[in-house]
């Protein structure tokens, strides 16, 4: 895993166009990681989990805390069954 800045992307675009490992993109002013670039092979393995988490993030307010906890419990049972 490597950490780069957005200016590093300009200098060497292959960091994001052909990543060979997981790459973190850091906001150099705040020293906070803002993005992650994954090789496609890794993405294919975790795609469904990422999509599930993004759905939950987008619908976080609609689910509410109690519904979210219930969903997580059901999700664990479903994963155990499959």
C-alpha positions in Angstrom: 0.0 0.0 0.0 1.2 3.4 -0.9 0.0 6.9 0.0 0.2 9.7 -2.6 -1.0 13.3 -2.9 -3.2 14.6 -5.7 -0.1 16.3 -7.2 1.6 12.9 -7.4 -1.2 11.8 -9.6 -0.4 14.6 -12.1 3.3 13.6 -12.0 2.6 9.9 -12.4 -0.9 9.1 -13.6 -0.1 5.3 -13.6 -0.8 5.4 -9.8 -4.5 5.5 -10.7 -4.7 4.2 -14.3 -2.8 1.0 -13.6 -2.6 0.5 -9.9 -0.5 -2.5 -8.9 -1.4 -2.2 -5.2 -3.9 -0.3 -3.0 -3.2 3.4 -3.3 -4.4 6.0 -0.8 -4.8 9.6 -2.0 -4.1 12.1 0.8 -5.1 15.7 1.2 -1.7 17.1 1.9 -3.0 20.3 3.5 -5.1 18.5 6.1 -3.1 15.2 6.1 -6.3 13.2 5.7 -6.8 10.3 3.3 -9.6 11.2 0.9 -9.7 8.4 -1.6 -8.6 4.8 -2.2 -7.6 3.3 -5.6 -8.0 -0.4 -5.8 -6.6 -2.8 -8.5 -9.6 -4.1 -10.5 -8.9 -7.7 -9.3 -9.4 -6.7 -5.7 -12.4 -4.6 -6.5 -14.1 -7.6 -8.2 -13.7 -9.6 -5.0 -15.2 -6.9 -2.7 -17.6 -5.2 -5.1 -20.8 -6.5 -3.5 -19.7 -5.5 0.0 -18.7 -2.0 -1.2 -22.0 -1.5 -3.0 -23.9 -2.7 0.1 -22.0 -0.2 2.3 -22.6 2.7 -0.2 -26.3 1.9 -0.3 -26.4 2.0 3.5 -24.5 5.3 3.6 -26.9 6.9 1.0 -29.9 5.7 3.0 -28.6 6.1 6.5 -31.2 8.6 7.6 -34.1 6.5 6.2 -32.9 3.4 8.0 -32.4 4.9 11.4 -30.2 3.5 14.2 -32.6 0.7 15.3 -33.3 -0.5 11.7 -29.6 -0.4 10.9 -28.7 -2.6 13.9 -31.5 -5.0 12.9 -30.2 -5.1 9.3 -26.7 -5.9 10.4 -28.0 -8.8 12.5 -30.0 -10.1 9.6 -27.0 -9.7 7.3 -24.8 -11.8 9.5 -27.4 -14.6 9.6 -27.8 -14.5 5.8 -24.0 -14.6 5.4 -23.9 -17.7 7.7 -26.5 -19.5 5.7 -24.8 -18.9 2.4 
